[in-house]
């Protein structure tokens, strides 16, 4: 079974979004820069906020968008 352990939300302004989510979650990000912020929630889920400009490949979603990350034991699991 594959379990999700991260969510990356594409945002217009990472610092502003980090401030919003920081207040909502009641915690500071564990990593922050002008284009990215990462929160680790008590469940272990990582919530990332990444600038939607300058990302390769560019996000295709028009109303936002996100990436889901899955932790797997080996690269063979992905193949």
C-alpha positions in Angstrom: 0.0 0.0 0.0 1.2 3.5 -0.8 0.6 6.2 1.8 0.6 9.9 1.0 3.1 11.9 3.1 3.2 15.2 1.4 1.1 17.8 -0.4 2.5 20.7 -2.4 0.1 23.5 -3.1 1.1 26.0 -5.8 0.6 29.6 -4.6 1.1 33.1 -6.0 2.9 34.4 -2.9 4.7 31.8 -0.8 5.6 34.1 2.2 2.0 35.4 2.4 0.6 31.9 2.1 3.0 30.7 4.7 1.8 33.4 7.1 -1.8 32.4 6.4 -1.2 28.7 7.0 1.1 29.4 10.0 -1.8 31.2 11.7 -4.3 28.6 10.7 -2.1 25.7 11.9 -0.7 27.5 14.9 2.9 26.7 13.9 5.9 28.1 12.0 7.1 26.5 8.8 10.1 24.2 9.2 11.5 25.7 6.0 10.8 29.0 4.3 12.2 31.0 1.4 10.7 33.6 -1.0 9.4 30.8 -3.2 8.7 27.9 -0.9 7.5 27.0 2.7 7.1 23.6 4.4 5.1 22.7 7.4 5.2 19.3 9.1 1.9 18.5 10.6 1.5 16.4 13.8 0.4 13.4 11.7 3.7 13.6 9.8 2.1 14.9 6.7 4.3 17.5 5.0 2.4 20.6 3.6 4.5 22.5 1.1 3.6 25.9 -0.4 5.5 26.5 -3.7 5.5 29.5 -6.0 3.6 28.6 -9.2 6.0 30.7 -11.3 9.3 29.3 -12.3 8.3 25.7 -11.7 9.3 23.0 -14.2 7.0 21.5 -15.5 4.7 24.5 -15.1 1.4 23.7 -13.2 -1.4 23.1 -15.7 -4.3 23.8 -13.2 -5.9 27.2 -13.7 -7.6 27.5 -10.3 -4.6 26.5 -8.2 -3.3 22.9 -8.2 -1.2 20.6 -6.1 1.2 17.7 -6.2 0.7 14.6 -4.0 3.8 12.8 -2.8 3.9 9.2 -1.8 6.6 7.5 0.2 7.6 4.1 -1.2 10.2 1.5 -0.1 12.1 1.3 -3.3 12.3 2.8 -6.8 11.1 -0.6 -8.1 7.7 0.2 -6.5 7.4 3.2 -8.7 8.4 1.2 -11.8 
